[in-house]
């Protein structure tokens, strides 16, 4: 079973209280795969966390629980669709 770790992503236009988006790192027998939740309401591959780990400090990442990640996804979904 893969290990999934979630991260809130904060950029210059967001805050830790209201992050820009959420990223998940999936680790399995084949390695690591990072995906970010997009405003297109899909999970897409991302190199953002990998870049941050190597010194690119454009975004900050904070580990969050699966429940917090789900709240961030729900907030983004509501802001895109206009639904609560």
N, C-alpha and C positions, 0 to 999 in steps of 0.2 A: 504494500500500500504506500502511495507516495506521501511525502511530508510536504505540507503546504504552510508557508509562512506569509503573513500579510503585512504590508507596510502602507502607512499613510504618506502621501507625497505632498510636500509643501514647497511652493515656489514663491516668487516675489509678490504674487497677487493673491496669495491665500495665507492661511494660518494653521497652526497645529489644531486649533479648535474647529476650523472648517477647512480641511485640506483640499487641494486641487483635485486629487483623485486617489485611487488605491492601486497598489501593485501587489501581485502575488508571485512568490517564488515556489515553484513545484520541483521537488527533488525526488528522483526515483533512480532505478538501476541504470538508466541511460544518462543521468546527469541532472543539471539544473536547467530550468526554463523559466524565464521571467515574463509575466504578462501584466499589462496595465489595462484598467477599465477606462474605455474611451467615451467621449461625448456621442459617439455613434452607438452607444449602449452595447458594445461588444468587448470581449477580452482580446487583446492583440499583443503579440510579442513586443518586448521592449528591452532596450539596453541601458535604460536610465539608472537602475540600481547598480548594475555592473560598472557603469561609468563613475557613479558616486563612490563606489568602493575603491576606485583607482584614482581618486583625487578631483574629479569634476564636481564642483560644489554648486552648480546651478540650482539643484533641488536638494531638499533635505528629506530624509526618510526616517519614519518612526514606526517601530514594530507595533502592531495593533492586534487585537483578538479577531477571530473570525466574525464575531458578533459586531464589533466596531466596523470592520470592513463591510459587512452587509449594510450597516447604517449609512456609510459613505456612499455605497453603490445606490441605495434607495434615494438618497438626497440628490445625487447626480441624475438619476432616472427621473425624479420628480421635476427637477429644474429644466430638463430637456423636453419632457412631455407636457409639462404644465399641470400634471396631476399630483395629488397628495398621496 
